[in-house]
Amino acid sequence: MEHLDVVADLVTRLPAPCGCPVAAARPRAAPPELVTVSREGGRWLDGLRDRAGVGLYCWAPTEHRAASLAARAAAAMARLRFRDGYDSVEMESMRSDPDPDTRGPRWYLSYTIVTHKPM
């Protein structure tokens, strides 16, 4: 049985509500505002469902804009529906998390998400 690829699906779903590019990794020539999505663990519950840990990093030129971008990303995550393959979406954390290399503004959101492959 094939499971929903949560990272690929979110990279496709989030750009419009976030209002900026969304990627699985931060490119070298990153735009000023960017959201990255990564899987941070989890496990397959059975042949149909996946329980994934997912992290989102929200980069922007200022702390205020990074916080605003994180709020837009959180609102988009809260709108994920069962019919799209999302059984549950639980936010674990939402916080300021400056980039360790540049000390630039960045916010972090973490989730536990249970998905199923939509039919």
C-alpha positions, 0 to 999 in steps of 0.5 A: 500500500502506498502512503501519502507523501506528506512533505511533497503534498504540503510543498504543493498545498502551502504556497498559495495560502502562505503567499511565498515559495514552499520547498523541501529544502532551503536553496542557496539563492533563497527568496526573502520569504520562504517556508521549508517543510521536512519530515522529522520522524514518525512511523507507518501505523498500518498499511493505510495510515502514516503518523508523521512528525513534520517541521516547517521553517518560515524565513523572512527579512524581519521578525514581524514578517517571519511571525506573520508568515508562520501564522499564515502557515499555521492557518493553512495547516489547520485547514487540511481536511480528511478528504485530502488525506489528513486524518489529524493535524496537531500543532506541537510548537510554534516559536521564533527560532533565529537561523543559527548561521545568520541569526536572521529571523526565522520561525519554526512550527512542528506538527504530528500529522496522521495521513491516509492515501486519498482514494 
